[in-house]
């Protein structure tokens, strides 16, 4: 059975690039543009991994993560926080990474992560 991944990000181009790569690499992929939409999807789907952007309109990644972890039916899902912040915003990126660690996220990834490396990270995470 193919692993299911939910990508939650307000950047449609980013969602589509990662969706295509993951789909071509053997994953079933669902997408949401914000936290509220993700929580609606999670009412009927239980992905193996959620790739969750931290900064989004309507409901950000942190609030979404807390809603997921508060739900006994969902709290075992591995959540990877993702960010577009780069070295130019290193201080804020490090702050987001610390929040992710403190909250108990499975991983913290930058959107600039090599797509082949992303597939490897997800496969390793699912197989453990």
Secondary structure, 3 states (H helix, E strand, C coil): CCCEEEEECCCHHHHHHHHHHHHHCCCEEEEECCHHHHHHHHCCCCCCEEEEECCCCCCCHHHHHHHHHHCCCCCCCEEEEEECCCHHHHHHHHHHHHHHHHHCCCEEEECCCCHHHHHHHHHHHHCC
